[in-house]
Amino acid sequence: MNRPLPEVPGLLDAQQVGATGAAIAAMQEPSGALPWFPGGKTDPWDHIESAMALSVTGFIDEARAAYRWSACTQRPDGSWPIEFQQGRVVDANIDSNFCAYIAVGVWHHHLVTGDSGFLAAMWPTVRAAIDLVCRFQRDDGAFRWAADAQTSAMFDEALLTGNASIGHSLDCAVQIAEAVAADGCATRWSAAQGRLARAFSVAFSDVGGTANGVVPGVFAEPSSHSMDWYYPVLGGAVRDERAHALIDRRWDEFVVEGKGIRCIDHRPWVTGAETSELALAMEALGRIDEATTLIDDIGHLRDPDGSYWTGLVYADGKRWPVEKSCWTSAAVVLAVDAISRASAGNGVFRDIRQALPVR
């Protein structure tokens, strides 16, 4: 079935977005893995983001191959190593957010294609992954960020961006469980999502009264990276007036007019993926014009083949790192899809169901 490709008139047309999808597909390894760039590393989270863009741009077989890779490389405990390189495990440790994100990708592919057989085939992978991730949840509702693969010892620190992404993953996982009639999983995971919502309700209880909008004590101190600024909005942790306040209070620190957003608040370096993810967050808040402008601003990162360079050090006009990353191209595709509302999965970020905090 031919599906319409995303396009934003005057910004990117369908043919250009299709070329970006083709550039992502060209980076795929025979195993189905989607590395950062040809010959580079593959991590379970960015692999999924790239697979999502393949689904949107009509590379359905390639997307299925990517999800088969995830299913085949999942370990018996439900986890994935943090990093692979051309089929070899480079970092065997466990990142809870990396493991959770499979649910977002699987639910998104189902939304795009309507393929219930795919959903059923991937259900064991999703179930094992989310059950594993739930073991990382602390008593206060936040999720520990990582564990040592050899000892299974968890690092107690809870990261803001990772938890916001896990909240999104849990929402998608619950919807998958409901779709396959796995009521027990849906109930357990909904409860975990509610406990995480409680942690966020504490962390964002005083947006206007703290330097960065986050009350200390639950999550690790937000870093200088832009992800800790916008991801609570993108992941659905906050979507009310607090979300607008969070975005507005640091807009001028990160957004460089005409170039994109800084990856790190004090460095003259803009990156395409972070800019596109902020655009997704803005679109979810209904701020469509700002989202569109952000994607327009990173046009300077677009290569003639449709792929996107990772970033630009605008102080000296040099691209850095000197790579066209798979996941940067993917983030652009997902943002354009959300803005244009082209695919049936265009609302996977916008339509996150916010759980009620569990007291």
C-alpha positions in Angstrom: 0.0 0.0 0.0 1.3 3.4 -1.0 1.1 5.9 1.9 1.6 9.7 1.6 5.1 10.9 2.5 5.4 13.8 4.9 6.0 17.2 3.4 5.9 20.8 4.5 5.4 23.2 1.6 8.2 25.6 1.2 10.4 23.6 3.5 10.7 20.0 2.5 8.6 18.2 -0.2 7.7 14.6 -0.2 10.5 13.7 -2.7 13.1 15.2 -0.4 11.7 13.4 2.7 11.8 10.2 0.7 15.4 10.8 -0.1 16.2 11.2 3.6 14.5 7.8 4.2 16.5 6.3 1.4 19.7 7.7 2.9 18.8 6.0 6.2 18.1 2.7 4.5 21.4 2.9 2.7 23.2 2.9 6.0 21.5 -0.3 7.2 23.7 -3.3 7.8 22.8 -6.8 6.4 21.9 -7.8 9.9 19.2 -5.1 10.0 21.2 -2.9 12.4 21.0 0.8 11.9 24.4 2.2 13.0 25.1 5.8 13.7 26.9 6.0 10.3 28.4 3.3 8.0 30.9 1.3 10.0 30.0 3.1 13.2 28.4 1.9 16.4 24.8 0.8 16.9 22.9 1.5 20.1 19.4 0.1 20.8 17.8 3.5 21.2 19.0 5.3 18.1 18.5 2.1 16.1 14.8 2.3 16.9 14.6 6.0 16.1 16.0 5.3 12.7 13.7 2.4 12.2 10.7 4.7 12.9 11.8 7.0 10.1 12.0 4.0 7.7 8.4 3.2 8.6 7.3 6.7 7.9 9.1 7.0 4.5 7.8 3.7 3.2 10.8 1.5 3.7 8.6 -1.1 5.5 10.8 -4.2 4.7 13.8 -2.4 6.0 12.0 -1.3 9.1 10.8 -4.9 9.8 14.4 -6.0 9.4 15.5 -3.5 12.0 12.9 -4.8 14.5 14.0 -8.4 13.7 17.5 -7.3 14.6 16.2 -6.0 18.0 14.4 -9.2 18.6 17.4 -11.3 17.7 19.9 -9.4 19.8 17.8 -9.1 22.9 19.3 -11.1 25.8 17.4 -13.6 27.9 16.8 -11.1 30.7 15.1 -8.7 28.2 18.0 -6.3 27.9 20.3 -5.2 25.1 24.0 -4.2 25.4 24.5 -0.5 25.3 26.7 -0.6 22.2 27.4 -2.9 19.2 29.8 -2.4 16.4 29.2 -4.4 13.2 27.7 -7.3 15.2 30.2 -7.2 18.0 29.2 -6.2 21.5 31.4 -3.2 22.6 29.6 -2.3 25.8 27.7 -5.1 27.4 26.1 -2.9 30.2 22.4 -2.1 30.4 20.8 1.3 30.0 17.1 1.2 31.1 16.0 3.9 28.7 17.7 2.2 25.8 15.9 -1.0 26.6 12.5 0.6 27.1 12.4 2.4 23.7 11.5 -0.7 21.8 7.9 -0.1 22.9 7.8 3.3 21.2 9.1 1.9 17.9 6.9 -1.2 17.8 3.8 0.8 18.6 4.7 3.5 16.1 5.3 0.9 13.3 1.9 -0.7 14.1 0.2 2.8 13.9 1.9 3.5 10.6 1.2 0.1 9.0 -1.8 -1.3 10.9 0.0 -4.6 10.9 -1.4 -6.6 13.8 0.7 -9.6 12.9 3.8 -7.5 13.4 2.5 -6.4 16.8 1.9 -10.0 17.8 5.3 -11.1 16.6 7.1 -8.4 18.5 5.0 -8.8 21.7 7.4 -11.2 23.4 10.3 -8.8 22.8 8.4 -5.8 24.2 7.1 -7.8 27.2 10.6 -9.0 28.2 12.1 -5.5 27.7 9.5 -3.6 29.7 9.4 -6.2 32.5 13.2 -5.8 32.7 13.0 -2.0 32.8 10.4 -2.0 35.6 12.9 -3.7 37.8 14.9 -0.4 37.6 12.2 1.6 39.3 13.0 3.1 42.7 10.5 3.5 45.5 10.0 7.1 44.7 8.9 6.2 41.1 12.0 7.3 39.3 14.0 4.8 37.2 17.6 4.0 37.8 19.6 4.7 34.7 21.8 1.7 34.2 23.2 -1.6 35.5 26.4 -3.6 35.2 25.8 -6.5 32.9 28.2 -8.9 34.8 27.0 -8.2 38.4 23.5 -6.9 37.7 24.3 -4.1 40.2 22.2 -1.0 39.4 23.4 2.6 39.5 20.9 4.4 41.7 21.0 7.7 39.9 17.9 8.7 37.9 18.4 10.8 34.8 15.8 13.4 33.8 15.9 12.8 30.0 16.0 9.0 30.4 13.1 9.0 32.7 11.0 11.2 30.4 11.7 8.8 27.6 10.8 5.8 29.7 7.5 7.5 30.6 6.8 7.7 26.8 7.9 4.0 26.4 5.6 2.9 29.2 2.6 4.6 27.6 3.3 2.9 24.3 3.9 -0.4 26.1 0.6 -0.2 27.8 -1.2 0.4 24.5 0.6 -2.6 23.0 -0.5 -4.7 25.9 -4.1 -3.5 25.6 -4.0 -4.3 21.8 -2.8 -7.9 22.4 -5.2 -8.3 25.4 -2.4 -8.8 27.9 -4.3 -7.3 30.7 -1.9 -8.3 33.5 1.0 -6.5 31.8 -1.2 -3.4 31.0 -2.1 -3.2 34.7 1.4 -3.6 36.0 2.9 -1.2 33.5 0.2 1.4 34.0 1.0 1.3 37.7 4.7 1.8 37.0 3.8 4.8 34.7 1.7 6.3 37.5 4.6 6.0 40.0 6.9 7.7 37.5 4.2 10.4 37.1 4.4 10.9 40.9 8.1 11.5 40.7 7.6 14.0 37.9 4.9 15.8 39.8 7.4 16.4 42.6 10.2 17.4 40.3 8.1 19.9 38.4 6.0 21.2 41.3 7.8 24.6 41.3 8.7 25.4 37.7 8.9 29.2 38.3 10.8 29.0 41.5 13.9 27.1 40.6 16.8 28.1 38.3 16.1 25.4 35.7 12.5 24.6 36.5 13.3 21.3 38.2 13.0 20.8 42.0 16.1 18.9 43.2 16.0 15.6 45.1 14.3 13.2 42.7 16.4 13.3 39.5 20.1 14.0 39.0 20.8 17.7 38.5 19.9 18.7 34.9 23.0 18.8 32.8 24.1 21.5 30.4 22.7 19.4 27.5 19.6 20.7 25.8 17.9 17.3 26.1 17.4 17.9 29.9 15.6 21.1 28.9 13.1 19.9 26.4 12.8 16.1 26.9 10.3 16.4 29.9 8.0 18.0 27.4 8.8 15.7 24.5 8.4 12.6 26.6 5.1 13.8 28.0 6.2 14.3 31.6 4.7 17.8 31.5 2.3 19.1 28.9 0.3 21.8 30.7 1.2 25.5 31.3 4.4 24.2 33.0 5.6 22.8 29.7 5.4 26.2 28.0 7.1 27.8 31.0 9.9 25.3 30.9 10.5 25.8 27.2 10.3 29.6 27.4 12.6 30.1 30.3 15.7 28.7 28.5 14.8 29.3 24.9 17.4 32.0 24.4 20.1 29.9 26.0 19.7 27.1 23.5 18.1 28.4 20.3 20.4 30.1 17.8 18.3 31.9 15.2 18.8 30.6 11.7 21.0 27.7 12.8 19.2 25.3 15.2 19.7 24.7 18.8 22.8 24.2 20.9 23.5 20.6 22.1 25.3 22.1 25.1 24.2 25.4 26.5 27.6 27.1 26.6 29.1 25.8 23.4 28.7 27.3 19.8 27.6 23.9 18.4 24.2 23.3 17.0 22.9 19.8 16.2 20.2 18.5 13.9 18.8 15.8 16.1 18.3 17.9 19.2 16.8 20.7 17.0 14.4 18.2 15.5 13.4 16.8 18.8 12.7 20.2 20.2 10.5 20.7 17.1 8.6 17.6 18.0 8.1 18.9 21.5 6.9 22.3 20.2 4.5 20.6 17.8 3.1 18.5 20.7 2.4 21.8 22.5 0.6 23.2 19.5 3.4 25.7 18.6 3.5 24.6 15.0 5.1 27.7 13.5 8.1 27.5 15.9 8.5 23.8 15.2 8.5 24.5 11.5 11.1 27.3 11.8 13.4 25.0 13.8 13.4 22.4 11.0 14.0 25.2 8.4 16.9 26.5 10.5 18.8 23.2 10.1 18.6 23.2 6.3 22.3 24.0 6.3 22.9 20.5 7.6 21.2 18.8 4.7 23.4 16.9 2.3 22.4 16.7 -1.4 21.8 12.9 -1.0 19.0 13.7 1.6 21.0 12.8 4.7 21.9 15.2 7.5 25.2 16.1 9.0 25.2 15.7 12.8 26.1 19.3 13.7 27.9 22.6 13.0 30.3 24.6 15.1 28.9 27.9 14.0 31.8 29.9 15.6 34.1 28.7 12.8 31.6 27.3 10.3 32.9 23.7 10.5 30.7 20.6 10.6 31.4 18.5 13.7 31.6 15.6 14.1 32.3 15.0 10.4 29.6 12.4 10.0 26.1 12.2 8.5 24.4 10.3 11.3 21.5 8.0 10.7 19.5 9.2 13.8 19.9 12.8 12.8 18.2 12.2 9.5 15.6 10.1 11.4 14.8 12.9 13.8 14.2 15.3 10.9 11.8 12.8 9.3 9.8 12.3 12.5 9.5 16.0 13.1 8.3 16.7 9.5 5.8 13.9 9.9 4.4 15.3 13.1 4.2 18.8 11.6 2.5 17.6 8.4 0.5 14.9 10.1 1.1 12.6 7.1 1.5 9.1 8.5 -0.8 7.3 10.8 2.0 7.4 13.4 2.4 11.1 13.3 1.0 11.6 16.8 3.2 9.1 18.6 4.9 11.9 20.5 1.9 14.3 20.6 -0.7 11.8 21.9 1.2 10.5 24.9 -1.4 9.6 27.6 -0.3 11.2 30.8 -0.7 8.9 33.8 -2.2 10.1 37.0 0.4 10.1 39.8 0.1 7.2 42.2 0.2 8.5 45.8 
